[in-house]
Amino acid sequence: MRCLIQLDRAVEAAENLELALKYGAAPLEENVYAEAIAYQKLLANQVGEVAVKCEQPGVASRSTPRRSCNARVARASASRPAATS
């Protein structure tokens, strides 16, 4: 997760962190859990969710990964905004 943050891959870092914290503090050492919570707060300010909807059939968004225009939710990083259609 730290590597992903250093590589400016905030969305992937947030997703990995979410999985790592899925079971709370119990499986982690106290200092590791505290660091993970701090990173979670940091990433919460950089990653958001965007709803994309259109009525035109056959249209796709230019986000990565490419989704149909009726995709409900895609995550985007503030440091690397998703492309808009």
Contacts in CASP RR format, 6 or more apart in sequence:
PFRMAT RR
TARGET T0000
AUTHOR 0000-0000-0000
METHOD contacts of the structure
MODEL  1
MRCLIQLDRAVEAAENLELALKYGAAPLEENVYAEAIAYQKLLANQVGEV
AVKCEQPGVASRSTPRRSCNARVARASASRPAATS
1 13 0 8 1.000
1 16 0 8 1.000
1 17 0 8 1.000
1 20 0 8 1.000
1 36 0 8 1.000
1 39 0 8 1.000
2 39 0 8 1.000
4 10 0 8 1.000
4 12 0 8 1.000
4 13 0 8 1.000
4 16 0 8 1.000
5 13 0 8 1.000
5 39 0 8 1.000
5 42 0 8 1.000
5 43 0 8 1.000
8 77 0 8 1.000
8 79 0 8 1.000
8 80 0 8 1.000
9 77 0 8 1.000
10 43 0 8 1.000
10 46 0 8 1.000
10 47 0 8 1.000
10 77 0 8 1.000
10 78 0 8 1.000
10 79 0 8 1.000
10 80 0 8 1.000
11 47 0 8 1.000
11 75 0 8 1.000
11 76 0 8 1.000
11 77 0 8 1.000
13 39 0 8 1.000
13 43 0 8 1.000
14 40 0 8 1.000
14 43 0 8 1.000
14 44 0 8 1.000
14 46 0 8 1.000
14 47 0 8 1.000
14 75 0 8 1.000
15 75 0 8 1.000
17 36 0 8 1.000
17 39 0 8 1.000
17 40 0 8 1.000
17 43 0 8 1.000
18 40 0 8 1.000
20 28 0 8 1.000
20 36 0 8 1.000
21 33 0 8 1.000
21 36 0 8 1.000
21 37 0 8 1.000
21 40 0 8 1.000
24 33 0 8 1.000
25 33 0 8 1.000
28 36 0 8 1.000
45 78 0 8 1.000
46 77 0 8 1.000
46 78 0 8 1.000
46 79 0 8 1.000
47 75 0 8 1.000
47 76 0 8 1.000
47 77 0 8 1.000
47 78 0 8 1.000
48 75 0 8 1.000
48 76 0 8 1.000
48 77 0 8 1.000
48 78 0 8 1.000
49 73 0 8 1.000
49 74 0 8 1.000
49 75 0 8 1.000
49 76 0 8 1.000
50 73 0 8 1.000
50 74 0 8 1.000
50 75 0 8 1.000
50 76 0 8 1.000
50 82 0 8 1.000
51 72 0 8 1.000
51 73 0 8 1.000
52 61 0 8 1.000
52 63 0 8 1.000
52 67 0 8 1.000
52 69 0 8 1.000
52 70 0 8 1.000
52 71 0 8 1.000
52 72 0 8 1.000
52 74 0 8 1.000
52 85 0 8 1.000
53 69 0 8 1.000
53 70 0 8 1.000
53 72 0 8 1.000
54 69 0 8 1.000
54 70 0 8 1.000
54 85 0 8 1.000
56 69 0 8 1.000
58 68 0 8 1.000
58 69 0 8 1.000
59 68 0 8 1.000
59 69 0 8 1.000
59 85 0 8 1.000
60 66 0 8 1.000
60 67 0 8 1.000
60 68 0 8 1.000
60 69 0 8 1.000
60 85 0 8 1.000
61 67 0 8 1.000
61 68 0 8 1.000
61 69 0 8 1.000
61 71 0 8 1.000
61 74 0 8 1.000
61 82 0 8 1.000
61 83 0 8 1.000
61 84 0 8 1.000
61 85 0 8 1.000
62 83 0 8 1.000
62 84 0 8 1.000
62 85 0 8 1.000
63 74 0 8 1.000
63 76 0 8 1.000
63 82 0 8 1.000
63 83 0 8 1.000
64 82 0 8 1.000
64 83 0 8 1.000
67 74 0 8 1.000
69 85 0 8 1.000
74 82 0 8 1.000
76 82 0 8 1.000
END
